């Protein structure tokens, strides 16, 4: 019985080291640099320009031709 327990224990210890896996490699990722775009890239400037252009076209000058 003692020989059986010793064999099972030795197989258990060997099997855990065999199935433990490979070396752990730590890879540091480079920092991500996020650059902010211009204010016009946000889409605000075109929305401000559209009413201005419409006002210039609609108001125009009051010259009689």
ZIFEN-V866492 format. One record per pair of residues at least 24 apart in sequence whose ideal C-beta (glycine too) atoms are under 10 Angstrom apart, sorted by sequence separation. I is the first residue (numbers start at 1). GAP is how many residues later the second one is. D is the distance in whole Angstrom. If there is no record, write none. Layout:
# ZIFEN-V866492
i = {I I}
gap = {GAP GAP}
d = {D D}
This chain:
# ZIFEN-V866492
none
